Amino acid sequence: MIPWIILAVVAVPLVVLAFASTRRRVAAGEHPGTEDAAARERTEREFAEAEAFEAQWREEHRDDPRERIP
């Protein structure tokens, strides 16, 4: 019984802290602190263009039997 209590008191908070720090690091990497408004707008525009291209590609290849997973 005592090992389970130790696990709950020590390991679970460590896992939660590791998860939170990983999320913070990923969020900081996506938008560096030196990024200005123009760079942020350019990044958002590029993502929008990529998503539009992906939607167009999927529409063109929707009925292609080679692209289907068996």
C-alpha positions in Angstrom: 0.0 0.0 0.0 2.8 2.5 0.9 4.6 2.1 -2.5 1.3 3.2 -4.2 1.0 6.2 -2.0 4.6 7.1 -2.8 4.0 6.7 -6.5 0.9 8.9 -6.3 2.7 11.6 -4.3 6.0 11.7 -6.2 5.7 10.3 -9.7 2.4 11.7 -10.7 3.3 15.4 -10.1 6.7 14.8 -11.9 4.8 13.5 -14.9 2.5 16.5 -14.9 5.4 18.9 -14.6 7.2 17.2 -17.5 4.1 17.4 -19.6 3.6 21.1 -18.9 7.2 22.0 -19.6 7.1 20.0 -22.9 4.0 21.9 -24.0 5.6 25.2 -23.0 8.8 24.4 -24.9 6.8 23.4 -28.1 4.7 26.6 -27.9 7.8 28.7 -27.6 9.4 27.0 -30.5 6.5 27.6 -32.8 6.6 31.3 -32.3 10.0 32.6 -31.4 10.3 35.7 -29.2 12.1 37.6 -32.0 9.2 37.1 -34.4 7.5 40.3 -35.4 3.9 40.9 -36.7 4.9 40.6 -40.4 6.7 37.3 -39.9 3.8 36.0 -37.9 1.4 37.0 -40.7 3.6 35.4 -43.3 3.7 32.2 -41.4 -0.1 32.1 -41.0 -0.5 32.9 -44.7 1.9 30.0 -45.7 -0.1 27.6 -43.5 -3.4 28.8 -45.1 -1.9 28.3 -48.5 -0.6 24.8 -47.6 -4.0 23.8 -46.3 -5.8 25.1 -49.4 -3.3 23.1 -51.6 -3.9 20.0 -49.5 -7.7 20.4 -49.9 -7.3 20.9 -53.6 -5.0 17.9 -53.9 -7.4 15.7 -52.0 -10.3 16.8 -54.2 -8.3 15.9 -57.4 -7.2 12.5 -56.1 -10.4 11.5 -54.3 -11.3 8.9 -56.8 -7.8 7.7 -57.6 -7.7 3.9 -56.8 -3.9 3.9 -56.4 -4.2 6.3 -53.4 -6.7 4.1 -51.5 -5.5 2.0 -48.6 -6.5 -1.6 -49.0 
